[in-house]
């Protein structure tokens, strides 16, 4: 305790270096706290996607699912098996369980249009729900695409009308969590950086109806 205190304070003016040493609790540091996402797992994920190599992807997931190293609370637990197991036919089928799956709310300006559409397609394929995030969606995603894929997010966010919220946008939702006046970024909403709007399709004028001034400038 004394060593930690001395490393952060210098009441005697001894010109002690007060720079705190990172123990790797939040960001990976070699030889420090272990993380699930480390140079090995990131490398495997990048190579698997770049090469389209499913065997590398399985190595990546094996690293994440290794319960011999307790990164999560579940890694400290063991299954307690019932003396009389429930018959498999009485267990809810996978096809029913996945319908309750939902993705996190991320605007496509933050993760890219390709990633945003990919999650929507995946959730619509299995019967789950993807979330549009505050960025909304272009009008061509509200209907089935020419390739037969559904890119429409089932959960639509209103978020103070940012990027233009039309009646067509709203009725395409299966669930509408209106964030106006709620959420973690309510106070920030009127001071959003203009660059977030730059990645949007400039041909889609419906996005700009009701935009905040900074975003309208960035996309006009």
Secondary structure, DSSP 8 states (H G I E B T S, - for coil): -HHHHHHH--TT-----------SSSS--TTSS--SSSHHHHHHHHHHHHHT-HHHHHHHHHHHT-TTS-SSGGGG------SS---GGGS--HHHHGGG-B-----HHHH-HHHHHHHHHHHHHHT-B-B--TT---GGGSS--TTS-----SEE--GGGTT---HHHHHT-SEE---TT-STTTTTGGG--GGGGTTS-TT-GGGTTT--HHHHHHH-
